[in-house]
Amino acid sequence: LAAKLEARLRSQQHSNLLLASTIASSIERGLDRELHAELVRQGKDAQGVISKICHDHSEDFLESVGKVVAALGGPCEGVRRMLEEANHELQTNTGHTMLHTSIRLERLRHSDARARTLSSMVHACRRVAVLLERARKQAALGRPRAALDAVEEARACLTTPVSSFMRGGAEAGVLIGLGLTGGMDH
């Protein structure tokens, strides 16, 4: 079975290669223009035949539709009325509720993003306070290098862009909602 499948696959690959080679050589020789013209002509001929068939049978089709509607007039009217009622219910009750729920969800997502951003900023401010306290203590102990390192780390925290504090896919709208658009030093 595997041998048959393998042979069939090789045969298909060979056929595809021959077809690709034939198409490539016909394009190189300019035969594709003739093929395109022939396809366009056949398409127009087919369009004419389809149009003629539709025109010839349109009256029969419309007459049969009329007979069906006449025979099922009452049930068709009931189905139409039920569909209109269902659509009205969908548009007024279901759609309206879903729209309000969607708006509420979006507001909650933005509130969550703002809260996460503020939490990150508060954490960063605490870190700056700890670093400045460390710098003060190191300076008091007579360790200027350690004090300068702590001050430099605090400065790096202060110049971090606010956008880097956003978590959870928050957008620039969160910054605007917080009244922030730059680094923490604004």
C-alpha positions in Angstrom: 0.0 0.0 0.0 2.8 2.4 0.9 4.6 1.6 -2.4 1.4 2.3 -4.4 1.0 5.7 -2.6 4.6 6.5 -3.1 4.4 5.7 -6.9 1.2 7.7 -7.2 2.9 10.7 -5.4 5.9 10.5 -7.8 3.5 10.3 -10.8 1.7 13.4 -9.6 4.9 15.3 -9.0 6.1 14.3 -12.5 2.8 15.6 -14.0 3.1 18.8 -12.0 6.6 19.4 -13.2 5.6 18.7 -16.9 2.7 21.1 -16.5 4.9 23.8 -14.9 7.5 23.4 -17.6 4.9 23.7 -20.4 3.4 26.8 -18.9 6.8 28.4 -18.4 7.9 27.7 -22.0 4.5 29.0 -23.4 4.9 32.2 -21.4 8.5 32.6 -22.7 7.2 32.2 -26.3 4.3 34.7 -25.8 1.7 32.0 -26.2 0.1 33.2 -23.0 -1.5 36.2 -24.8 -3.2 33.9 -27.3 -4.4 31.7 -24.4 -5.7 34.7 -22.5 -7.5 36.0 -25.6 -9.1 32.5 -26.1 -10.2 32.3 -22.5 -11.7 35.8 -22.7 -13.6 34.9 -25.9 -14.9 31.6 -24.3 -15.9 33.6 -21.2 -17.9 36.0 -23.3 -19.5 33.1 -25.2 -20.4 31.4 -21.9 -21.8 34.6 -20.5 -24.1 35.0 -23.5 -25.3 31.4 -23.2 -26.0 31.8 -19.5 -27.8 35.1 -20.2 -30.0 33.4 -22.9 -30.9 30.5 -20.6 -31.8 32.8 -17.8 -34.0 35.0 -20.1 -35.7 31.9 -21.7 -36.6 30.4 -18.3 -37.3 33.5 -16.2 -41.0 33.6 -16.8 -41.4 29.9 -15.9 -39.4 30.4 -12.7 -41.4 33.5 -11.7 -44.7 31.6 -12.5 -43.6 28.7 -10.3 -42.6 31.0 -7.4 -46.0 32.7 -7.7 -47.8 29.3 -7.5 -45.8 28.3 -4.4 -46.6 31.6 -2.7 -50.2 31.3 -3.6 -50.4 27.8 -2.3 -48.6 28.6 1.0 -49.8 32.2 1.5 -51.0 31.7 5.0 -48.0 29.8 6.4 -45.6 32.1 4.6 -47.2 35.1 6.2 -46.9 33.5 9.6 -43.3 32.7 9.1 -42.6 36.3 7.9 -44.3 37.7 11.0 -42.4 35.4 13.3 -39.1 36.4 11.6 -39.9 40.1 12.0 -40.8 39.6 15.7 -37.6 37.7 16.3 -35.5 40.4 14.5 -37.2 43.1 16.6 -36.5 41.2 19.8 -32.9 40.7 18.7 -32.4 44.4 17.8 -34.2 45.9 20.9 -33.6 43.6 23.8 -30.6 41.4 23.0 -28.5 43.8 20.9 -29.1 46.7 23.3 -28.1 44.7 26.3 -25.0 43.4 24.6 -24.0 46.9 23.5 -24.2 48.2 27.0 -22.4 45.2 28.5 -19.7 45.7 25.9 -19.2 49.3 26.7 -19.1 48.5 30.4 -16.5 45.8 29.8 -14.3 48.2 27.8 -14.5 50.8 30.6 -13.6 48.1 33.2 -10.6 47.1 31.0 -9.4 50.7 30.8 -9.9 51.1 34.6 -7.9 47.9 35.2 -5.1 49.1 32.9 -5.0 52.5 34.7 -4.9 50.8 38.1 -2.0 48.5 37.0 -0.1 51.4 35.6 -0.5 53.4 38.8 0.5 50.4 40.8 3.7 50.1 38.7 4.4 53.8 39.1 3.9 53.6 42.9 6.3 50.7 43.0 8.8 52.7 41.0 8.4 55.7 43.3 9.0 53.5 46.4 12.1 52.1 44.7 13.4 55.6 44.1 12.8 56.5 47.8 14.7 53.3 48.9 17.6 54.2 46.6 17.8 57.8 47.8 17.7 56.6 51.4 20.5 54.1 50.6 22.5 56.9 49.0 22.0 59.1 52.2 23.1 56.3 54.5 26.1 55.5 52.3 27.1 59.2 52.2 26.7 59.3 56.0 29.0 56.3 56.4 31.6 58.0 54.2 31.1 55.8 51.2 30.8 58.2 48.3 31.1 55.7 45.5 28.2 53.6 46.9 26.2 56.8 47.5 26.8 57.9 43.9 25.8 54.4 42.5 22.5 54.6 44.5 21.8 58.1 43.2 22.6 57.1 39.6 20.2 54.1 39.9 17.5 56.4 41.3 18.0 58.8 38.4 17.6 56.0 35.9 14.3 55.1 37.6 13.2 58.7 37.4 13.9 59.0 33.7 12.1 55.8 32.8 9.3 56.6 30.3 5.8 56.2 31.9 4.8 54.0 29.0 7.2 51.3 30.3 5.1 51.0 33.4 1.9 49.9 31.5 1.1 46.3 31.8 -1.7 44.1 30.4 -1.8 45.6 26.8 -2.6 49.1 28.0 -2.6 51.9 25.4 -1.6 55.5 25.3 -5.2 56.4 26.3 -4.2 55.2 29.8 -1.5 57.8 30.0 -3.9 60.5 28.9 -6.5 59.2 31.4 -3.8 59.6 34.2 -2.8 63.0 33.0 0.7 61.7 32.0 2.4 61.8 28.7 6.2 61.7 29.4 8.7 60.3 32.0 8.2 60.3 35.8 10.1 63.6 36.0 7.0 65.4 34.5 
